[in-house]
Every structure is written in structure tokens, then in C-alpha cells.
Amino acid sequence: MVKTSREDDDGSVQDLKKRKIESDHEYIDQINVKKLDFDQNKVCSVTLSPINVYCCLQCGKFFQGRGIQSPAFQHSIDESSHKLLINLNTTSIYILPDNKEILKDSTDPLVRKIRFAINPQYTREDIVQLSQRVSNHYVCGFIGINNNNSDFVNSRIATGKSIEIDHINSALLMFSHIFPVRDHLLLLDHKDTKINELSRKISLIVKKIWSPNLISKYHISTIEVITYLMIHEPHLFKNHNPKLMLTWLLNYLTKKDKDIGSVLKKNLQGTIEMRSKHINFWHLTVSLPPITVFKDGNNVNKFPQVKLETLINNKFLSNNAEYKLEKLPNYLIISIDRSENDSTLKFPIKDRNQTMVEFSLQLTLSGDKYRLICNLINKVKKSSRIDKDDENRWLTQLYNEKMDKWYEIDGVNVLSKDSELLFLNETYIQIWEKII
């Protein structure tokens, strides 16, 4: 049977498609996913320039440019098998030194994951599904964050001193679980230079925390935010205190970013009355009773227990309370003051108030009902020397409503947590969501 010209054309098109698919697979097979890390600062490893940077998809290193004299071009010559590079701004993929764009419209799952990892984008429909998304390795929104300060040696911004960053990472995790704020940041265009730079960087971190497409590792690094803060806000590293970090973040974004400031005020800002004055607040701070340490027959230190409702009632709801609750926000932040004044304590960690605060998972204040969604706790490593303070780190406990489970995030480690045991830890900050 003689083929018609149309049949010949159809056959040619099919052959071209087949060859293209085979060619695409040949390129994709060269990608070394284990080497890829898009959390690091996007600067050239040779020139340290942040302009026009590419990532080698075979070794994971960052190089500038694509022209003949560029570090990226030279890398493809020096390492003859390293020819695939992706632009960290446009996510276009090229073969060098041929300077040929490939995989432009690829629907391959790995290519799409890589592009999403570099430039995560969400729709409102995506957001609805977030808390229900579970991979074989992690739950979206409940992932670890690297607290290892060795990243800063690699990025050449080390100060020679130990850098503590877990208080900042804990604040970012809490921030990412205030859902109206999260949704605003997920939909934000983090490449829009008209938007405040820190807002864009935090938006990218929140997008990664909730990403269904993490590759090579199932935790993230906040190095881009940390780098920005070290350069522009170094005072945030002088006090290892997540409450100060969270308060600063709320005030800064409200002042610098009108859009997110509006979201923050609408959902997190309440009002108290003090001596006929109306004062806005981001969080309610409750004080613990003076601690009385005694020893039992087994010579083990015992600390008193107090109910959270009692602390709130004493300060805000009793007849002789100095402060009166006037307007409660949709998301109520409560901080527990375990040291009246850190600056007067020789050893702020050793000398902290270790009173155990009891609480249930629901709270009623002035007729408004709340449920607990975040519990920040303190873990202490005792010093062996009497002339040296203890060391501590911050752990974030988060509630997944869709799965009705609590998760505890300690650096890159994520564990399920029994809700009935939450109060056994040293709670410092809680976030309560109003039940409407």
C-alpha cells in the first residue's frame, strides 16, 4: 500500500517527537539530584557576583554568565562532562559550551521539581491542599530547618564567632503557620523588586517550608534570610531570644511592607486598656510566680506547676488586674516570661524560672474560643562548670489540623508528638487560633 503525503507527514511528526523525547531523557539522565542545593546564597562560586548565575546540574556549583569568558562557560570546558546548567532566575536550561537551550517545555517530573525548587509558585487551589500533602519522606509545612552555622563559613560571611540562628528559624516557622500570613506570602511574587527585600526573602522561605517538591533533602536552609539579617540587622544575633525576633519581625514588616502589614494588623494585633489608655499589642506576656525550689527525699529538684489560665486571669481578667483585655486578635500570641530581666542575670539560662505551665489544647478568653496551633519550647544542656552558663536550643511544636497530629521540629529532625505531653516542656511562646 502506498502512503499518502498526509500519512508521511504524520509519520515524520511522530518520529520527531520520539527523537525529542529520547534526547530529553538523555539530558535528564545526566542530572545529579543529590548534588543540588538551591537554598544557598545564589552567587557565583568564582566571582561572588549575584548577577546572571547558573547552577551546574551535574555538580551543583553556581557559576556566572554563559558567554565565552564566563565562569559557567569555563566550567563546561574544564569539566567536559558538566554541560547542563540552569539559570537561577529564569530556570531556563542550557547546554554549554554549545549555548543551546533545552528542555524548554519539558513536562518531565524531575525537571518540573527542579524548576519549582528554584522558583516555587502557588495558586489558591494549591494552598487548599497543602496540609493534606504527604510525600514518602515529609509532610508539607512540617519540615526541619538547618540550624548548622557551618553554612556561613561556606558563604564567606563568618565572623569568627559561634552564630546561633535557631531563635530566628523558630520565629520563621511560627510565622509560616499563621495561615492568613502564610497564604499572603505563598501568593507573593518573590521576584518583584518593588516589594521589600526581606519580605521577598521570607516569602521564598515560607514557600519552601510548604513545598510539595523538595529535592535531594527533606529539610531547608534559611541562609538567604540569615545573610540579609547579619548584614542589615546584626543586633538580632546578640540575644538568642525568639520572642524578640518575632516581635521585631512583626514591627519591621508592618512598617516596611504596607500589604503584609495590613494582613498582620488584621489578624495578630489586639488591644488592651491600661489606666484608661488603649494600647495595641502583638503578644500577651504573662509572668510566672517566683520559683521556690525544694528537694524531696530522693534529692531531686522539684518545680511548681501553674495553669496558663491562672496566669492570664491574674494579669488581665481579675478585678484588680492592671491590664484589661479590650480586643483579642484572630491569632493570639502568648509569651511566658521565665526571666524578669535577662540583663540582670549573671547566667540567664541557669537562673531562668523553670515553673511548669499546664495548659489544654483549647482556651476561652472573654468569650472567645481558641485552639493551640504552635508551642515553642526550650531545651537546655547543663554546663559542667559553675562559672559558665548552660546552653539551650529552641524547638517548635506545630499542629496539623488535617491529620490531627502534633509535630516537634528540632533543627532538621521532625518527630510526632503526643499532645497530652506538650505541657511537660518549658513553654516560652504559644500561638492560639480563634475558633470561628
N, C-alpha and C positions, 0 to 999 in steps of 0.2 A: 504494500500500500504506500502510495506517495503522500508525504506530509504536506499540508498546506503551509503557506507562508506564516499564517497566524499560529499554527502549531509549532513551527520553527521558532517564532518569536517567544512563545510561551516557554518552550524548552530552554532557550537561551537565558531568559529571565530566571528560571528555576536554577540553572547551572550557576549563574552569577550569585544568587542568594546562597546557594550551597557553599560556593567557594569563599564567600564573605564570612559565613558562619564558621567554616573551618579555620579561616585566617584569624578571626576574632578569638577563637578558642586557643589558637597557638600563642597569641599575645597574653591572654588571661592566664594561661598555664605558667607564664614566666613571673607572675606576681607572687612575691613572698610576703604573705599577710602577717606572719609573725614578726616581721621587721618594722611594720608600720605603726607609727605613734603620732597622731595628729593633735595631741594635747599640748605638746611642747611649743615654745615660742617660735613663731613662723618667721625665722630669719635664716639667711644663708650661712651654712657652716664654714664658709671660706671668708666672705666679706662682712658678715654680720648684718647685712642690709635686709630690711623687711620688704623691699620692693621687688615685685615680679619673681616670687620664689616658687620653686618647683620641688616636688618630693620624688626621689627615685623609688619606683615601686618594687625594686629588687633588693635595695639595701636600707631604705627608709631615711636616708640622709637628705637634708634640704640644701638646694643649690639655686643660685640666682641666674635668671636670664635663659635665653635659648639661642642667642647669637653665637657666632664663631668664637669670639673671645670670652664668652661667658663661662663661669664655673660649671654650669649644668652641661654645656657642650663639651667642656674639657673632661668632665667626669665620664661621659659616654665614650670618649676616646681612650681614657686611661683604663677604664674598666669595660672592656669590649662587650661584655655580656649584659651590661647595665644600660639598656637603651630606652626603657619605658619610664617616662616622667609625667607627673600630673601637676597642673597649675593649682596652687593652693588658694587662689581667688576665684578662678572661673571653673575649676575642676575639669578643664579640657586635658586630654591625654595625648602625648606626642611620642613619636619615635625619634630619637636623636642618634647620630648626627644628621639623619635624613630630614629632620624638621617637618615630619609628616604627621598630621592629626589622625588619630584612630579612635575607634570605639565611640564615635560621636553620639550615636543614638542607641547605644547598647542597652539592652534590657536584661543583660546577664545579672543574676542576683549579687554576685561578688562586686561587680563594678558599681552597681547601684548602692550597695552598702558602703563602699569606699567613698563615693561622692556624698552620701548622706553624712558620713562621719566627718568630712571636711566642712560641709555646708548643710547642716540639718535644718529642715524646713517642715512646718506643721500646718495642717488645716484644722478648722474647728471640729471636723469629723474625726481627725486623728486624736484630738485631745479627749474626746468622749471615751475612746477605747484604751487610754493609757494605762490606768491602774489594773486593767484586766490582762495586759500583755505580759506573758511569761515565756522566756526562752528556756533552753535546756540548762542555762547557767545563771540566770539572774531575773529579777523582777524589775520592770521599768520603774524608775523613781526611787528604788531601794537598793542602790549600789554603793560600793565603797569609794572613798576618796583618798588618794595617796597623800599621807602626811609626811613622807620622807623628804627631808630637806636637801638630800643629795642632788635633787633636780637643779638646785640653784647653783651648784658648782658647775654642772654641765652647761648652764645658760650664762655663765660668767658674770653673775651678779652677786656672788657670795661675798659676805662681809668679813669672813674670818671668824665669826661668832656663830654659835648654835642658833638656828632660826626655828622658832616654834610657830606652826601655822595651823594646828588643829582647831584653835579657837575661831579662826577665820573660816575654815572649811565647815565647821559645825554651824556657824551662822548662815553660811550659804545653803547648807542642807535644809535648815529650818525654813529659810526664806523660800526655798523651792517647793515647800509643802503648804504654803499659804495659797490656796488654789486660785483666787482671782489674780493674785500677783503672778503666780506661775503661768496662768493662761495668757496674761498680757505679754510676758517675756517670751513665751513659746511662739507667739504670733508676730513678735517684733522682728523687723529686718535688721539683723546684727551687722549688716554691711553698710547701712545707711549712715554716712559720715555726718549727717545733720543731727543725729542723735548723740547724746552724751556718751563719751568713750567708755566710761566704766559701765554704764547701762548696757552697752552693746556687748562688752566682755562678760558681764554677769548673765545676759540673755543666752549667750553661747554655752556657758557652763550649765545653766538650767536645762537647755535643750539636750545636752549630753547626759545629764542626770536622768532624764526621762526618755532617752533614746532607745528604740527597739532594735537598733542596728550597731551596737558596739562590736568592734572587731579586734581580734588578737588578745584582748584582755577585757575583763569584766569589772573594771573599776576605771575611774578617770583621775586626771590631774588638773588642779586649778592653777597651774603655773602662770598662765597669762594674766589672771586676776592678781595673783600674789606679786608678780613682777611689777604690775602697774602700781599696786599699793606701796611696794617698797620704794619706788621712785617718787611717787607723789604724796603718799600718806605714811611715812615711816613711823610716826608716833603709834600706829596701830599694833606695832610689834613690840612695844615696850611693856605692855601689860597683857599677860596671857589670859584674857578675860572675854568670853564670848558675848556677855551682856553688853559690854562697852562697844564691841564690834557691831553687834546687831543694832544698837541704838544709833551709832554713828552712821551705819548704812541707811537706816530709815530717814534720818535727818538729811544726809547728803543727797540721796536720790529725790527726796521731796523738794529740795532746794534747786537741784541742777536739772531735773527732768520733769517738766510740767505734766506729761501724760501719766507716767508711772506714779508721780507724786499724788495725782488725783485718785488713783487706784488705792494707794496706801492710806490716804486720809479717809477714804470712804469705808475701808474695811478694817483698819487697825487702830484708828485713833478714837479714843474715848475722852470723856470729860469728868473731872472731879471738882467738888466745891471745897474750898478751904478758906475759912474766915471771910465768907461772902464773895470770894473771888472764884471765877470759873477758869480752870486750868486744863488744857489738853494734855493727854498722856499717850505714850506708845506702849507702856507696860506698867503694871502694878507691882510694886516691890513690897514684899512682906518680910518682917523681921522675926527672927527666932528668939525664943526666951533665952536668957543667959543659961549657959550649959553648966550642969552640975555633974561632974564625973565621980563615980564611986566604984568600988570594986566589990565583987561578990566573993563567995567562999572559994571560987576557983581562980581568983586573982585575974579575972578578965574584965577589961574596961566595959562599962555599960553606959549607953547614952539614952536620954529620954526620948519619948515619942510625942508628937503633937499632930493634930489633924489640920489639914490645909484650911478647911472651913473655919476652924477656930482662929487661925492667923488672919484670915481675911476679915472675919467678923470683928476681931479686936481693933483692927486698924481702920476699917471702912464702914461697918454696919452697926456697931454698938451705939448706944445713946450718947456716950461721951467720946466717940471717935473724932479725931481731929479732921479727918477727911471724910467726905460723903460722896458716894458714887452717884453721878448725875446721868451720864450716858455711857453705856457699855458698847464696845465695838463688835463687829461680826466675828473677829478673831482676837481673842483676849490673850495677851502675853503676860504671864505671871513670873516674876523672878524672886528667888528666895535668897535673902541676904545672909550669907554664912560668915561674914566678917564685916563688922560695922564700918571699919575703915582700914583697908589694906595698908595704907601708907604708915599707920602707926604700929603695925605688927612687924616684929623682927622676922618671924617666919610665917608668912600669910597662909601657907598650906598646912603646916603643922598646927597652927593656932586657930584654924577655922572652927566654926561651930558645927559639930557633927550630929546634931539632933536629927532624928529620923522623922521625915514628914509623911504622914499617912494621907492617902487620897484614893478616891474611887475613880472610875472612868467617866463619870458624869458629875456635873456641878451645876447648882442653881444659885444665881445671884440676882437679887432684886427682881425676881420673877422670870429672868431669862435663863434658859437651859443651855448648857454647853456640854460638848464631849471632848475628851482629850485626844489630840492628834500627834503631839510631839512632846517628848520628855528628854531634856538634856541632863546628863549625869556626869559626875566627877569620879575618876578612878585614880587612886593615889598609890604611889610606890614609896614606901618609907625609906628614909635615909638611914644609913648605918652610923652616921656621925651626928653628935648632938649639936655641933656648931654649923650644921648645914640643913637647909630646908628640905622637906620632902619634894618629890616630883609628882606631877599629875598630868593627866590627859583627859580630853573630853570625848564622850561617847553620845551618840544621838539615837534615841529610840523613836521610831516612827510607826504610825498606824496605817495599815492598808484596809480601807473600808470594804472594798470589793471582795477581798479574801478573808476579812475579819481576822487579821493576823498582825502581830507586832514584830518589828524587826529592829535589831540593835546593830548600829554601824560603828565599828571601831577601826578607823583607818580603812584599809582595803578589805577588812573582814566583815561579813554580814551574817548574822545569826538570827534564827527565830527566837522570840522571847515570850515567856508566859506572862500574860497581862496581870495575873494576880501577884506577880513578884516584882512589879515595877517599883513599888514604893520602898523596897529594901535597899535601894541605891541612894546615893547622895544627890538628890534632885537640886538643880540650880535654876533651870528655866523650863517653863511649860508653855505650850500653845494650845488654847482651847477654841474649838469651832462652835459657833452658835447654832443650835438646832432650831431650824425654822419650820 
